[in-house]
Amino acid sequence: MSKTREEQWEFWRLLVAQQQQSRLSVRAFCQQHRTSEYSFYQWRKRLAQQLPVKFALVETSHGRAQAEAVEVILTSGERLRITPGIDAATLRLVLSVLREPR
């Protein structure tokens, strides 16, 4: 049974995100998940070229007394750290620039 195009994109989106969070090398991660390094790099490149982000995973810990920065990891591997008290207009501007085609 073959995956639909959207299922394939979602599969690789999740796999690339898991690799980034694992902090394993691509080689070690691909060996663990029995997938080709070549395919992984090709899909990571395709995903990095996508414009909008469809969803974002946010992890929270309960019981923290102070507000902390939120870190967003983009599909390109870049990290965006959002600190407490950031001006909403500035954040909107940064996000709009990140959505622009490069």
C-alpha positions as CSV (number, residue, x, y, z in Angstrom):
1,M,0.0,0.0,0.0
2,S,1.6,3.3,-1.1
3,K,1.3,6.5,0.9
4,T,-0.5,9.5,-0.5
5,R,1.7,12.5,-1.2
6,E,0.5,14.3,1.9
7,E,1.2,11.3,4.1
8,Q,4.7,11.0,2.7
9,W,5.4,14.7,3.4
10,E,4.0,14.3,6.9
11,F,6.1,11.2,7.5
12,W,9.3,13.0,6.5
13,R,8.4,16.2,8.4
14,L,8.1,14.1,11.6
15,L,11.2,12.1,10.9
16,V,13.3,15.2,10.3
17,A,11.9,16.8,13.5
18,Q,12.7,13.7,15.5
19,Q,16.3,13.7,14.2
20,Q,16.7,17.3,15.2
21,Q,15.4,16.7,18.7
22,S,17.4,13.5,19.1
23,R,20.7,15.3,18.7
24,L,22.0,12.1,17.0
25,S,24.0,12.4,13.8
26,V,22.0,11.9,10.7
27,R,23.9,8.7,10.0
28,A,23.2,7.2,13.5
29,F,19.5,8.3,13.3
30,C,19.0,6.8,9.9
31,Q,20.6,3.5,11.0
32,Q,18.3,3.4,14.0
33,H,15.2,4.1,11.9
34,R,16.3,1.9,9.0
35,T,16.1,4.6,6.4
36,S,18.5,5.8,3.8
37,E,20.7,8.8,4.5
38,Y,20.4,10.0,0.9
39,S,16.6,10.0,1.2
40,F,16.8,11.7,4.6
41,Y,18.9,14.6,3.2
42,Q,16.8,14.9,0.1
43,W,13.6,15.2,2.1
44,R,15.2,17.6,4.7
45,K,16.2,19.8,1.7
46,R,12.6,19.7,0.3
47,L,11.1,20.5,3.6
48,A,13.4,23.4,4.2
49,Q,12.3,24.9,0.9
50,Q,8.6,24.9,2.0
51,L,7.1,28.2,2.8
52,P,4.5,28.1,5.5
53,V,4.7,26.1,8.7
54,K,1.5,24.0,9.1
55,F,1.8,23.4,12.8
56,A,4.3,23.7,15.7
57,L,4.9,21.4,18.6
58,V,5.1,23.2,21.9
59,E,6.3,21.4,25.0
60,T,5.6,22.8,28.4
61,S,6.5,22.0,31.9
62,H,4.1,22.6,34.7
63,G,5.1,24.3,37.9
64,R,7.6,26.8,36.6
65,A,7.7,30.0,38.6
66,Q,9.3,32.3,36.0
67,A,8.4,32.8,32.4
68,E,11.1,31.4,30.1
69,A,12.0,31.8,26.5
70,V,10.3,29.6,23.9
71,E,12.5,28.0,21.2
72,V,11.0,27.3,17.8
73,I,13.0,24.9,15.6
74,L,12.3,25.6,11.9
75,T,12.3,22.8,9.3
76,S,15.6,24.3,8.0
77,G,17.2,23.5,11.4
78,E,17.4,27.2,12.4
79,R,16.2,28.0,15.9
80,L,14.1,31.0,16.9
81,R,14.2,32.0,20.6
82,I,11.3,34.1,21.7
83,T,11.8,35.7,25.1
84,P,9.1,36.8,27.5
85,G,7.9,40.3,26.9
86,I,8.6,40.5,23.2
87,D,6.6,43.1,21.4
88,A,3.9,41.4,19.3
89,A,4.5,43.6,16.3
90,T,8.2,42.7,16.3
91,L,7.4,39.0,16.5
92,R,4.9,39.3,13.6
93,L,7.6,41.1,11.5
94,V,10.2,38.4,12.2
95,L,7.7,35.6,11.3
96,S,6.6,37.3,8.1
97,V,10.3,37.6,7.0
98,L,10.9,33.9,7.8
99,R,7.9,33.0,5.5
100,E,9.3,34.9,2.5
101,P,10.8,32.8,-0.2
102,R,14.6,32.9,-0.2
